[in-house]
Amino acid sequence: MIAGEASGDILGAGLIRALRQRYPNARFVGIGGDDMIAEGFHSLVPMERLSVMGLVEVLGRIRELFSIRARLLDYFFATPPDVVIGIDSPDFTLAIERRCREAGILSVHYVSPSVWAWRQKRIFKIAKSVNLMLTLFPFEARFYEEHQVPVAFVGHPLADRIPLEPDTLSMRASLGLEADAPVLAVLPGSRAGEVERLGTLFLEASRWIQGRRPDLQLVIPCVNRDREKQVRDLVEALAVKLPVTIVRGRSRDVMAASDVVLLASGTATLEAMLLKKPMVVGYRLSGFSYALLSKLVKVPHVALPNLLGGRQLVPELLQDNATAESLGAAVLERLENSEERSRLKDAFTELHHTLKQGADDKAAQAISELVEGGAN
């Protein structure tokens, strides 16, 4: 098994637990993090050596990454496993999966790349690399089926872990928020560049809303100390003082405590959906990046709730459409329209049930069937 980042480590640990129920004497080896190691996994290389983001950072470490890949392949060829499972990190893992498959070793990829959204010709490389693709979302599985790539939709582990009914009041109490006043969760992103592009915009939108709803409680969760300092600096730089609660970590708790979420596009939109929270999605890129991606992206929506629902369940205000007033007005509408909130909760609950499949067990079952079938 090969996991390159924290989210893959969590998936890998759950998969190890489920596979061990079927194969108590199985050995798990490759690259993984603390969660996988806690399940008895043997990591040949510290997972942190793969956790590289950004073109410049990758280029600076390219020789090391190639060396790690070669070391893994030498190990797998010398002691062939029953199956090689790459977990996400497709730029690194798919090449290993392909080499293994060519050598007669079964290969599985867990978490589809966004091949359905852009650079769709990658599907031909994937088809040569894997015996089985495990997807988190049903629309991904349909894409692979259309291209005759063996696939199993296993559901999303977050849908298994997040309760169908969030406890909003207890989350408000734990965060020191008033129980009866409305709460807006503001999530401008987890990376410095996102917060730089969206932070001030989201704060100005929040001020616009608070001017019309003075009772509104604003809460911003920050992924770490650096993002917290960055957000505090942006708040201090505002011309008009904005009362806001800033929390380090606990983004899911903050969303659970909220009435509406204002957030950047990304995995957080899935969490907000599973928590049954109305949301407004705003995003901006550089002009060049937006122009390029607009030509490459082949899907009508960017927010996961809209992709999963097959229609616009939540507003997406992108690029020039993302202004303080447009974002603020969209949030205010969702704060004040109780009928819309009720309809949205029903739609989100239905999608939650769709994704709540017991992902760990379902993935283990699909892998077991592949291994015992022995197809290559």
Kinemage of the C-alpha trace (Angstrom):
@kinemage 1
@onewidth
@group {chain A} dominant
@subgroup {mainchain}
@vectorlist {calphas} color= white
{ca met a 1} P 0.000 0.000 0.000
{ca ile a 2} L 1.236 3.486 -0.827
{ca ala a 3} L -0.220 6.603 0.809
{ca gly a 4} L 1.374 10.000 0.278
{ca glu a 5} L -0.533 12.345 2.567
{ca ala a 6} L -2.608 12.499 5.733
{ca ser a 7} L -5.984 11.888 4.075
{ca gly a 8} L -4.592 8.782 2.360
{ca asp a 9} L -3.143 7.575 5.670
{ca ile a 10} L -6.618 7.722 7.233
{ca leu a 11} L -8.129 5.797 4.312
{ca gly a 12} L -5.313 3.268 4.438
{ca ala a 13} L -5.756 2.616 8.155
{ca gly a 14} L -9.470 1.948 7.729
{ca leu a 15} L -8.768 -0.350 4.788
{ca ile a 16} L -6.135 -2.304 6.756
{ca arg a 17} L -8.625 -2.878 9.582
{ca ala a 18} L -11.261 -4.128 7.149
{ca leu a 19} L -8.843 -6.360 5.206
{ca arg a 20} L -7.440 -7.850 8.410
{ca gln a 21} L -10.927 -9.080 9.315
{ca arg a 22} L -10.834 -11.127 6.106
{ca tyr a 23} L -7.134 -12.012 6.231
{ca pro a 24} L -5.944 -12.069 9.866
{ca asn a 25} L -2.390 -13.069 8.900
{ca ala a 26} L -1.970 -10.535 6.104
{ca arg a 27} L 1.147 -8.328 6.025
{ca phe a 28} L 0.879 -4.715 4.900
{ca val a 29} L 3.980 -2.946 3.598
{ca gly a 30} L 4.861 0.090 1.454
{ca ile a 31} L 4.526 3.728 2.479
{ca gly a 32} L 2.098 4.996 5.090
{ca gly a 33} L 1.756 7.375 8.021
{ca asp a 34} L 1.098 7.120 11.738
{ca asp a 35} L -2.499 5.878 11.401
{ca met a 36} L -1.496 2.995 9.110
{ca ile a 37} L 1.558 2.160 11.234
{ca ala a 38} L -0.692 1.968 14.300
{ca glu a 39} L -2.557 -0.823 12.473
{ca gly a 40} L 0.650 -2.844 12.057
{ca phe a 41} L 1.720 -1.420 8.706
{ca his a 42} L 5.437 -1.465 7.834
{ca ser a 43} L 6.472 1.746 6.076
{ca leu a 44} L 9.646 1.404 4.030
{ca val a 45} L 9.978 5.191 3.750
{ca pro a 46} L 8.548 7.946 6.004
{ca met a 47} L 5.332 9.157 4.394
{ca glu a 48} L 6.433 12.774 4.880
{ca arg a 49} L 8.972 12.269 2.077
{ca leu a 50} L 6.052 12.058 -0.381
{ca ser a 51} L 4.059 14.977 1.046
{ca val a 52} L 5.219 17.529 -1.500
{ca met a 53} L 2.965 20.231 -2.964
{ca gly a 54} L 3.639 22.767 -5.683
{ca leu a 55} L 5.668 22.543 -8.884
{ca val a 56} L 8.790 24.180 -7.449
{ca glu a 57} L 8.805 21.909 -4.397
{ca val a 58} L 8.358 18.794 -6.557
{ca leu a 59} L 11.179 19.819 -8.902
{ca gly a 60} L 13.457 20.382 -5.917
{ca arg a 61} L 12.814 16.838 -4.705
{ca ile a 62} L 12.430 15.029 -8.024
{ca arg a 63} L 15.562 12.880 -7.674
{ca glu a 64} L 14.520 11.716 -4.228
{ca leu a 65} L 10.994 10.890 -5.425
{ca phe a 66} L 12.362 8.832 -8.328
{ca ser a 67} L 14.695 7.062 -5.912
{ca ile a 68} L 11.798 6.186 -3.591
{ca arg a 69} L 9.766 4.892 -6.528
{ca ala a 70} L 12.662 2.701 -7.666
{ca arg a 71} L 13.158 1.352 -4.146
{ca leu a 72} L 9.498 0.403 -3.861
{ca leu a 73} L 9.488 -1.336 -7.238
{ca asp a 74} L 12.645 -3.274 -6.397
{ca tyr a 75} L 11.006 -4.444 -3.174
{ca phe a 76} L 7.732 -5.413 -4.853
{ca phe a 77} L 9.470 -7.273 -7.670
{ca ala a 78} L 11.779 -9.129 -5.250
{ca thr a 79} L 8.926 -10.143 -2.942
{ca pro a 80} L 5.760 -9.904 -5.099
{ca pro a 81} L 2.668 -8.987 -3.048
{ca asp a 82} L -0.811 -10.311 -3.746
{ca val a 83} L -1.922 -6.787 -4.597
{ca val a 84} L -0.497 -3.259 -4.728
{ca ile a 85} L -2.894 -0.504 -3.593
{ca gly a 86} L -2.127 3.123 -4.388
{ca ile a 87} L -4.130 5.537 -2.248
{ca asp a 88} L -4.687 8.899 -3.953
{ca ser a 89} L -1.405 10.771 -4.858
{ca pro a 90} L -1.897 9.671 -8.498
{ca asp a 91} L 1.177 11.415 -9.912
{ca phe a 92} L 3.324 9.127 -7.771
{ca thr a 93} L 1.276 5.966 -7.325
{ca leu a 94} L -0.152 5.339 -10.810
{ca ala a 95} L 3.296 4.849 -12.362
{ca ile a 96} L 4.098 2.232 -9.706
{ca glu a 97} L 0.749 0.531 -10.250
{ca arg a 98} L 1.386 0.341 -13.984
{ca arg a 99} L 4.844 -1.206 -13.567
{ca cys a 100} L 3.462 -3.727 -11.110
{ca arg a 101} L 0.588 -4.675 -13.360
{ca glu a 102} L 2.974 -5.160 -16.280
{ca ala a 103} L 4.964 -7.507 -14.005
{ca gly a 104} L 1.835 -9.557 -13.274
{ca ile a 105} L 1.040 -8.048 -9.868
{ca leu a 106} L -2.566 -7.004 -9.278
{ca ser a 107} L -2.938 -3.244 -8.833
{ca val a 108} L -5.698 -1.142 -7.295
{ca his a 109} L -6.089 2.625 -7.086
{ca tyr a 110} L -8.169 4.050 -4.230
{ca val a 111} L -9.617 7.582 -4.778
{ca ser a 112} L -10.069 8.592 -8.382
{ca pro a 113} L -8.107 11.505 -9.831
{ca ser a 114} L -10.374 14.253 -11.189
{ca val a 115} L -10.117 12.695 -14.639
{ca trp a 116} L -13.871 13.113 -15.116
{ca ala a 117} L -13.465 16.901 -14.763
{ca trp a 118} L -10.370 17.725 -16.805
{ca arg a 119} L -7.514 16.084 -18.738
{ca gln a 120} L -9.902 13.266 -19.556
{ca lys a 121} L -7.387 11.484 -21.794
{ca arg a 122} L -5.639 10.361 -18.597
{ca ile a 123} L -8.269 7.613 -18.517
{ca phe a 124} L -6.220 5.641 -21.066
{ca lys a 125} L -3.141 5.708 -18.806
{ca ile a 126} L -5.273 4.701 -15.830
{ca ala a 127} L -6.810 1.808 -17.795
{ca lys a 128} L -3.294 0.422 -18.396
{ca ser a 129} L -2.264 0.944 -14.775
{ca val a 130} L -5.016 -0.638 -12.672
{ca asn a 131} L -6.969 -3.826 -12.379
{ca leu a 132} L -9.511 -1.989 -10.265
{ca met a 133} L -10.419 1.627 -9.459
{ca leu a 134} L -12.149 2.361 -6.143
{ca thr a 135} L -14.167 5.599 -6.227
{ca leu a 136} L -15.655 7.672 -3.422
{ca phe a 137} L -18.463 9.158 -5.536
{ca pro a 138} L -21.031 7.475 -7.809
{ca phe a 139} L -20.579 9.910 -10.723
{ca glu a 140} L -16.890 8.900 -10.841
{ca ala a 141} L -17.805 5.227 -11.131
{ca arg a 142} L -20.132 5.979 -14.036
{ca phe a 143} L -17.268 7.679 -15.889
{ca tyr a 144} L -15.033 4.618 -15.521
{ca glu a 145} L -17.843 2.282 -16.558
{ca glu a 146} L -18.320 4.330 -19.735
{ca his a 147} L -14.615 3.771 -20.510
{ca gln a 148} L -14.674 0.045 -19.643
{ca val a 149} L -12.311 0.399 -16.674
{ca pro a 150} L -13.093 -2.047 -13.820
{ca val a 151} L -14.469 0.056 -10.969
{ca ala a 152} L -16.230 -0.181 -7.619
{ca phe a 153} L -18.027 2.703 -5.940
{ca val a 154} L -17.342 2.269 -2.215
{ca gly a 155} L -18.804 5.462 -0.754
{ca his a 156} L -17.032 8.141 1.244
{ca pro a 157} L -15.551 7.446 4.718
{ca leu a 158} L -16.642 10.912 5.877
{ca ala a 159} L -20.253 9.910 5.256
{ca asp a 160} L -19.724 6.942 7.574
{ca arg a 161} L -18.128 9.064 10.316
{ca ile a 162} L -20.341 12.169 10.296
{ca pro a 163} L -23.741 11.537 11.945
{ca leu a 164} L -26.867 11.986 9.877
{ca glu a 165} L -28.118 14.587 12.371
{ca pro a 166} L -25.492 17.077 13.619
{ca asp a 167} L -25.697 18.338 17.209
{ca thr a 168} L -25.651 22.073 16.521
{ca leu a 169} L -26.421 23.259 20.056
{ca ser a 170} L -23.681 21.216 21.749
{ca met a 171} L -21.142 22.436 19.186
{ca arg a 172} L -22.164 26.040 19.884
{ca ala a 173} L -21.753 25.475 23.611
{ca ser a 174} L -18.305 23.904 23.131
{ca leu a 175} L -17.194 26.917 21.077
{ca gly a 176} L -18.596 29.460 23.532
{ca leu a 177} L -21.230 30.739 21.087
{ca glu a 178} L -24.719 31.979 21.932
{ca ala a 179} L -27.326 29.314 21.367
{ca asp a 180} L -30.060 31.589 19.988
{ca ala a 181} L -28.134 33.990 17.726
{ca pro a 182} L -27.399 32.935 14.115
{ca val a 183} L -23.890 31.699 13.283
{ca leu a 184} L -21.986 32.114 10.021
{ca ala a 185} L -18.944 29.854 9.518
{ca val a 186} L -16.369 31.441 7.206
{ca leu a 187} L -13.756 29.170 5.586
{ca pro a 188} L -11.541 30.983 3.065
{ca gly a 189} L -9.297 27.941 2.528
{ca ser a 190} L -6.474 26.059 4.216
{ca arg a 191} L -3.510 27.298 2.170
{ca ala a 192} L -1.777 30.655 2.369
{ca gly a 193} L -2.530 31.511 -1.270
{ca glu a 194} L -6.245 30.790 -0.877
{ca val a 195} L -6.499 32.881 2.284
{ca glu a 196} L -4.632 35.698 0.556
{ca arg a 197} L -7.013 35.648 -2.433
{ca leu a 198} L -10.256 35.042 -0.540
{ca gly a 199} L -9.749 36.146 3.062
{ca thr a 200} L -10.426 39.863 2.695
{ca leu a 201} L -13.266 39.208 0.238
{ca phe a 202} L -14.995 36.825 2.673
{ca leu a 203} L -14.457 39.245 5.573
{ca glu a 204} L -15.985 42.118 3.566
{ca ala a 205} L -18.935 39.873 2.667
{ca ser a 206} L -19.323 39.023 6.372
{ca arg a 207} L -19.308 42.723 7.275
{ca trp a 208} L -21.967 43.359 4.593
{ca ile a 209} L -24.167 40.663 6.177
{ca gln a 210} L -23.555 41.820 9.730
{ca gly a 211} L -24.625 45.328 8.726
{ca arg a 212} L -28.050 43.808 7.994
{ca arg a 213} L -28.016 41.191 10.746
{ca pro a 214} L -26.224 42.727 13.763
{ca asp a 215} L -26.999 39.603 15.816
{ca leu a 216} L -24.904 37.417 13.506
{ca gln a 217} L -21.986 35.540 15.104
{ca leu a 218} L -18.980 35.137 12.773
{ca val a 219} L -16.588 32.224 13.311
{ca ile a 220} L -13.461 31.435 11.264
{ca pro a 221} L -11.609 28.143 11.817
{ca cys a 222} L -7.917 28.162 10.828
{ca val a 223} L -6.046 24.978 10.022
{ca asn a 224} L -2.858 25.941 11.884
{ca arg a 225} L -0.996 28.758 13.669
{ca asp a 226} L 0.260 30.334 10.423
{ca arg a 227} L -3.217 30.585 8.903
{ca glu a 228} L -4.559 31.934 12.204
{ca lys a 229} L -1.992 34.746 12.178
{ca gln a 230} L -2.749 35.440 8.519
{ca val a 231} L -6.497 35.723 9.205
{ca arg a 232} L -5.974 37.923 12.279
{ca asp a 233} L -3.783 40.262 10.212
{ca leu a 234} L -6.522 40.500 7.565
{ca val a 235} L -9.144 41.285 10.210
{ca glu a 236} L -6.909 43.988 11.720
{ca ala a 237} L -6.373 45.523 8.275
{ca leu a 238} L -10.097 46.096 7.703
{ca ala a 239} L -11.128 49.750 7.736
{ca val a 240} L -14.110 48.975 9.991
{ca lys a 241} L -13.811 46.747 13.071
{ca leu a 242} L -15.400 43.332 12.548
{ca pro a 243} L -16.285 41.216 15.609
{ca val a 244} L -15.234 37.661 14.787
{ca thr a 245} L -14.301 34.496 16.682
{ca ile a 246} L -11.164 32.854 15.299
{ca val a 247} L -10.596 29.187 16.155
{ca arg a 248} L -7.520 27.074 15.478
{ca gly a 249} L -8.564 23.746 13.982
{ca arg a 250} L -12.079 22.376 14.630
{ca ser a 251} L -13.406 23.360 11.196
{ca arg a 252} L -15.977 20.563 11.299
{ca asp a 253} L -17.179 21.639 14.752
{ca val a 254} L -17.478 25.231 13.541
{ca met a 255} L -19.537 24.164 10.527
{ca ala a 256} L -21.708 21.947 12.729
{ca ala a 257} L -22.405 24.942 14.980
{ca ser a 258} L -23.373 27.205 12.078
{ca asp a 259} L -26.577 28.152 10.322
{ca val a 260} L -24.827 28.905 7.008
{ca val a 261} L -21.293 28.345 5.717
{ca leu a 262} L -19.376 30.714 3.412
{ca leu a 263} L -16.469 28.771 1.989
{ca ala a 264} L -14.008 28.151 -0.787
{ca ser a 265} L -14.582 25.231 -3.130
{ca gly a 266} L -13.017 21.947 -2.007
{ca thr a 267} L -13.506 19.044 0.388
{ca ala a 268} L -15.020 21.408 2.959
{ca thr a 269} L -18.120 21.649 0.747
{ca leu a 270} L -18.596 17.890 1.189
{ca glu a 271} L -18.281 18.197 4.972
{ca ala a 272} L -20.765 21.083 5.033
{ca met a 273} L -23.186 19.008 2.948
{ca leu a 274} L -22.866 15.989 5.275
{ca leu a 275} L -23.513 18.344 8.208
{ca lys a 276} L -26.692 19.490 6.358
{ca lys a 277} L -25.612 23.124 6.277
{ca pro a 278} L -26.715 25.646 3.638
{ca met a 279} L -23.610 27.078 2.019
{ca val a 280} L -22.367 29.672 -0.430
{ca val a 281} L -19.264 28.759 -2.447
{ca gly a 282} L -16.958 31.541 -3.580
{ca tyr a 283} L -13.641 31.244 -5.396
{ca arg a 284} L -11.141 33.343 -7.273
{ca leu a 285} L -8.021 32.441 -9.239
{ca ser a 286} L -5.526 34.555 -11.119
{ca gly a 287} L -6.946 35.743 -14.436
{ca phe a 288} L -4.600 33.468 -16.405
{ca ser a 289} L -5.360 30.365 -14.305
{ca tyr a 290} L -9.111 30.943 -14.519
{ca ala a 291} L -9.007 31.423 -18.303
{ca leu a 292} L -6.971 28.224 -18.700
{ca leu a 293} L -9.099 26.090 -16.392
{ca ser a 294} L -12.324 27.378 -17.929
{ca lys a 295} L -11.224 25.799 -21.208
{ca leu a 296} L -10.023 22.540 -19.638
{ca val a 297} L -12.769 21.729 -17.131
{ca lys a 298} L -15.521 19.542 -18.591
{ca val a 299} L -18.120 19.643 -15.783
{ca pro a 300} L -20.902 22.205 -15.240
{ca his a 301} L -20.276 22.641 -11.496
{ca val a 302} L -17.285 22.923 -9.155
{ca ala a 303} L -18.901 22.350 -5.729
{ca leu a 304} L -19.235 18.696 -4.715
{ca pro a 305} L -22.875 18.998 -3.532
{ca asn a 306} L -23.815 20.218 -7.023
{ca leu a 307} L -21.793 17.493 -8.740
{ca leu a 308} L -23.363 14.841 -6.526
{ca gly a 309} L -26.877 16.228 -6.895
{ca gly a 310} L -26.588 16.713 -10.641
{ca arg a 311} L -27.993 20.223 -10.274
{ca gln a 312} L -27.186 23.503 -8.547
{ca leu a 313} L -28.115 22.902 -4.933
{ca val a 314} L -25.745 25.586 -3.634
{ca pro a 315} L -24.678 28.852 -5.288
{ca glu a 316} L -21.236 28.978 -6.895
{ca leu a 317} L -19.949 32.534 -7.218
{ca leu a 318} L -16.686 32.395 -9.120
{ca gln a 319} L -14.112 34.931 -10.239
{ca asp a 320} L -15.775 38.270 -11.171
{ca asn a 321} L -19.115 37.052 -9.799
{ca ala a 322} L -17.548 36.675 -6.362
{ca thr a 323} L -18.032 40.107 -4.802
{ca ala a 324} L -18.658 41.067 -1.186
{ca glu a 325} L -22.237 42.063 -2.012
{ca ser a 326} L -23.090 38.988 -4.133
{ca leu a 327} L -21.654 36.601 -1.552
{ca gly a 328} L -23.322 38.500 1.287
{ca ala a 329} L -26.706 38.546 -0.420
{ca ala a 330} L -26.541 34.798 -1.113
{ca val a 331} L -25.666 34.073 2.533
{ca leu a 332} L -28.394 36.396 3.826
{ca glu a 333} L -30.999 34.689 1.648
{ca arg a 334} L -30.069 31.313 3.163
{ca leu a 335} L -30.134 32.715 6.675
{ca glu a 336} L -33.654 34.055 6.272
{ca asn a 337} L -35.361 31.477 4.021
{ca ser a 338} L -36.416 28.628 6.328
{ca glu a 339} L -38.288 26.766 3.563
{ca glu a 340} L -35.145 26.674 1.400
{ca arg a 341} L -33.101 25.417 4.377
{ca ser a 342} L -35.608 22.616 4.917
{ca arg a 343} L -35.552 21.577 1.249
{ca leu a 344} L -31.775 21.660 1.237
{ca lys a 345} L -31.574 19.527 4.374
{ca asp a 346} L -33.748 16.869 2.703
{ca ala a 347} L -31.559 16.883 -0.421
{ca phe a 348} L -28.343 16.702 1.605
{ca thr a 349} L -29.711 13.858 3.747
{ca glu a 350} L -30.509 11.865 0.606
{ca leu a 351} L -26.965 12.424 -0.701
{ca his a 352} L -25.536 11.464 2.701
{ca his a 353} L -27.342 8.117 2.487
{ca thr a 354} L -25.952 7.643 -1.038
{ca leu a 355} L -22.370 8.096 0.196
{ca lys a 356} L -22.820 6.201 3.478
{ca gln a 357} L -21.814 2.789 2.158
{ca gly a 358} L -19.398 1.489 4.799
{ca ala a 359} L -16.438 2.518 2.630
{ca asp a 360} L -13.724 0.592 4.503
{ca asp a 361} L -15.598 -2.714 4.309
{ca lys a 362} L -16.826 -2.157 0.774
{ca ala a 363} L -13.305 -1.351 -0.467
{ca ala a 364} L -11.930 -4.410 1.322
{ca gln a 365} L -14.620 -6.595 -0.232
{ca ala a 366} L -13.856 -5.351 -3.754
{ca ile a 367} L -10.117 -5.934 -3.239
{ca ser a 368} L -10.790 -9.408 -1.794
{ca glu a 369} L -12.869 -10.356 -4.835
{ca leu a 370} L -10.113 -9.140 -7.150
{ca val a 371} L -7.359 -11.034 -5.312
{ca glu a 372} L -9.325 -14.251 -5.062
{ca gly a 373} L -10.380 -13.967 -8.700
{ca gly a 374} L -6.760 -13.325 -9.699
{ca ala a 375} L -7.650 -11.425 -12.884
{ca asn a 376} L -4.924 -9.435 -14.617
